Amino acid sequence: MMPMAAFSPRGESRTPWDRVLVTGGAGFLGSHLCTRLLDAGAEVDCLDNLSTGRAEKVAHLAGRPGFRFLERDISEPGCADALTGPYDLVLHLAGPASPAARPERPVQALDAGSLGTRTALAVADRDGARFLLASSPPPNPGARGDVLDEADPVGPHRACAEAVRFAEALVAAHAGAHGSNAGIVRLFAGYGPGMPADDGATPAALIEQALAGRPVTVPGDGSGTHPLCYVDDMVDGVLLVAAGRSVRPVDIGGDEEPTGAEIARLVIELTGSDSPLEFVEDPGDGHVPPRPVTGFAREIFGWLPSVTWQDGLERTVAAFRGRREPFPAPDGETTDGRAGEEWWA
């Protein structure tokens, strides 16, 4: 593998990997990773069961040499047999931190954390590949869904938290027991072109409101802060950690924390909308978004976010203006009307 110092995720040099597997590759971050890797000269197998990923997010890659899309669930028996490889890198984004592993889907979350992670690890071991688990930040003490909250010992929020903890423990134990080249990256709130607009996340929800001419709503007095990280910077961080050998969890997240009111006002300005800014009742669920601690990523891996939240928001608004939102496919059917497993090969 190329030394980490020789690899620049946005540079002219070729990627240090010849062939990469990206599970959850049709999601927001996964699709950006697939694009960046292909642009850098790697072959990419994109695996996604499309439960929350969208085939349209990687449609621009159809027909490109070296790109293959497989509609499969990494947690399903026999999935590893379809992943013929050989791979130099396995990026596991279909784990318990993925959008599919939501509190309303506790079984899927637990399967993703256990079966899915074990399968992805086995594929990496088979090929001697570097393995990187995309995990989520640990919840703050006292937050809803915290693993320390005894009021919900076996509820759906606890299931998601335990799935994340198990996946991280499995990766660390596997690396220790087998000497595997495995690592963990904890991804904090990201935004940018292609981010989902249907889950209420900031700033997508505010942009949608402004473009539709509806009131742009902000909880409470708008003083709550959001540590945002632009998607290009997140891709840089993931690839830099992938190019290393550390098994220690690495935080990748924004160090700028604009307030909700600041984001909303800039959204209104960038969209040219007449939408009013409206402060609404705060849900008051006690949830405090965790903050990334990025010193390790900066000092060891040389990661440095380069896109300010204002510039990133301008690019995101431009992307929302220009995109057509496709209709979701019916359950059990791909967006081209087929229920096939592999296409765009």
N, C-alpha and C positions, 0 to 999 in steps of 0.2 A: 504494500500500500504506500502511496506517495506520502512523504512526511507532511504533517499538518501545516507547517510553515510555508510549504510550496503550493498550497491550495488556497485560491481566492475564490469565494463563491460567486462573485460577480466579475471576475477577471477574465482575461483572454485564454488562460491555461485550460487544458482539457480536464474534465472531472477525473478524480482518481479511481472511479469505478467504471467497469465496462458494462455491467448489467445490474439493474436495481429493481427490487420488488417494493412497491408502495401499497400497503394495505390501507383501505379507506381513501384511495387515491382520487375518488370522484367527489370528495368533500371540498370545502373552502381551501384549507391549507394544502391538502393533498394534491389538488389540481395545480396549484402554483408550484409545488415541488416537482411534479411530473414535468411541467413545462420547463422549469429551470434545468433539470437534469438532462432532458432531451437537447436543449439548446447548448449544453456543455459537452455533448458528444456521447452520453450514456444511452444504452438501450433500457427501456422502462416497461415493466409489467405492472399495470394498474389493476388492483383487485378491489372490488367494491360490490356489496350486495344491493346497493341502491335503496336501502331502507331510509336513509336520510341524505345520502349523496345523490347527485344529479348527473346523469349521463351528459347533459348539455355542458357541464363544467369542463369536460375534457373533449368535447366534440371538435374543438379546433385542432386537436392532436390527431384526429382520424386520418389515416393514410400516411402519416409521417413515418419514415423508416425507423425501425427500432421500437415502435410503440405498439403495445398489445393491451387490450382491455378484456378483463375476465369478470363476468358477473357471478361471483361466488361469495359465500359466507365463510370467512376464515375459521369460524367456530364449528362448521359442519364437518362430519366425518368424511374423510377422503379428499378434502380440499388440497392437502399437501401434494397429492399425486398429480394434480393439475398444474402445480407450480414447478415446472420442469427445470427452470434455471439453466445453468448454474448462476448464482448471484454472488456479487461482491459485497452488496449492502442490502439489508432488509430494514425498511422504515415501517414500523408498525403503528399506523395511525387509526386502525380499526379496533383499538383496545377500549378499556373502560372509560377513557377520557373523551371518546368520540361522542358526537351528538346523538348517536343511536342509543347510547347508554344513559338514558334519562331516567329520572325517578319513577316515571310512569311505566318504565320498562325494566323492572328490577332483574328479571330472569335474564334478559339480553345483556344487561350490565355484568352480571356474574359470569355468564358464559364468555363474554368478551374478555373479562379479566383473567379467566382461568383457561378454558379450552382454546380460545383464540390466541392468547399470548403463548401458550405452550406450543401450538402448531407453528406459529411464526418463528419461535425460537428453534424448533426442530428443523425447519427449512434452512435457517441460517447456519445451524450446526452441520447439517448435511453438506453444505457447500463451503464451509469455512468462512462464512461472510460476517462482516460487522453487523450487529443487530442494535437497533435503537428504538426504544419504547417511547411513544408520545404519551406522557402522563399529564395529570392536572395538578395544580397546586393544592397542598393540604389546606383544609378549611381553617379559618381563624377560630380560636377557642370561643365557645358560646354561640357560634353562628348556627343557623338552621342547617341540619344535615351533618353537623360535626360528629366525628366518630366518638367524641367524648360526651355527647348528649344522651344521657340515659333515659330521657323521656321518649325516645324513639329507638329502642334497642334493636328491633328487627324490621323496621319500616323501610320504605323504598329509598329514602335518602341514605339510610345506613347501608343499604345494599350497594349503592353506587360508591360510597366511601370505602367500603370493605373491598370492593372489586378493584379499586385503584390501589389500595394498600397491598392486596394480594399480588397484583401484577408486578408492582415494583419489587416486592419481596422475592417473587419467583425469578425475576431477571437477575437480581443481586445474588441469590442463592445459586442459580445456574452458572453465573460467571465464576463464583467462588469454587463450586464443586467440579466444574468441567474446564475451567480456564477459558471459557468462551469470551470472545471480544464483544461484550454486550454493554449497553449504556442506557441511560434514562434522561429524557429531556422533559422538564415540566413547563408546559405552555400556558401562559397567561392570556388575558384578553387581547385578541388580534382583530384587525379590521382592514378593509381595503376592497378593491374591485372583486366581485364575486361572492362577497360575504352574504349569508342568508338574510332575507328581509322579513322572515315570517316567525322569528322567535323572540322579537322584542328587544334584541340586543342593541346597545349603543355602539355606533351612531346610526345604524341602518334604519331603525324605527323612526328616528327623527327626520332622516332624509326622506323616507317614504311619506311621512306626514306633510313635510314642506312641499314636496313635488305634487302632492294631491291637493294642496291648498287647505288642508285641515290644520287645526291648532297644533302647534308643536309643544308636546307636553313633557314636563320635567317634574319628577317627584320632589316633594317638600319645597324648600326655598331655593333649590338649585345649587346648593353649596357642596353637595356630595361630589367626590372626585372619582375620575376613571383613569387608571393607569393603562393607556392604550399603546399598542405596538403595531406599526404598519406591517402588512403582510410580507413585503419584500425583506424587511429587517428580520422577521421571524424565519423566513426561508434561509437567510444567511446564517442565523443562529443554529438552526437544525443541521445544516450541512457542515458547519464548522465543528459541531459536537460529533457528528457522524464521522468526520475525518480524524478524530482523536481516538483514544482508547480508554477513557475514564468510564468507570461504572457508577461513579458518584452522580446523583441527580443534579442536573444543571437547569437553573431557572432561565427562561427566555421570556421577557416581557418588557413593557415600556417603562421608562423612568420619568416621563412627563405625565402629570396628573391634572389635566384641565377639569374644571367643574362642569356639572351637567348644564348649567346656565351658559357657560362659555361655549360649549359645544353647540348647544341649540341656537345661540345667536349667530355663530359663524355659519351654521347650516342654512339658516334663513337668508343670510347675506349671500352665500355662494349660490344658492338656488334662485335668488331673486324673487323669492316667494313673498306674498302678502300675508302669509300665515302669522297669526299672533302667537306670542310665547305665553304659554299657560302653565302655571304651577298647580300640580294636582296633589292629592293626599298621598303621603308616603306610605307604602304597604306596612312599614314598621315591623318587619319580620326579624329584625335583629341581625340580618346578614351583612357582614362587613367584607367587601371583596379583599382577598389576600393581596399583598404587594410582593412583587418579585425582588429577590436579592441577587443581583446580576454580577456581583464582583468576581465570582468564579468564572463565569462565561467570558468576562472581559479580560481578566488577567491570564487565564490559562489558554483560552481558545481565541482570544483576540477579537471577540465580538463587540461591535460598537454600532448601535442603532444610528442611522444617518438621516432618517426622514422625520421631520418635525410633525407634530400632530396637526398643525395648520396645513402644511403641504399635503400630508396624507389625506386629510379630510377633503381638500380640494380635488385630489385625484379620485377619491371615492365618490364624491358627488358627480363628477364628470362621467364616471362609469355607470352610475345609476341612471343618469339622464339617457345614456346611449344604449342601454340594454333592453331587450324585449324579454319579459318574464314568460317562459314556456309553461304550458299546462302540465301539471304532474301526471305521470302515467297511472292507470288503474293499478290496484294492488295485484302483484304477481305478474306484471307485464312490463317489458322494457319500453322505453319511450319511442322505439321504432315499431311497436306493435308486436314484437316477438318476445318469446319467453326464453330465448337462447341463453347459453352460458358464456360463450366467447364470441366476440365480434371486434371489428376494427383491428384484426390481427395483422 
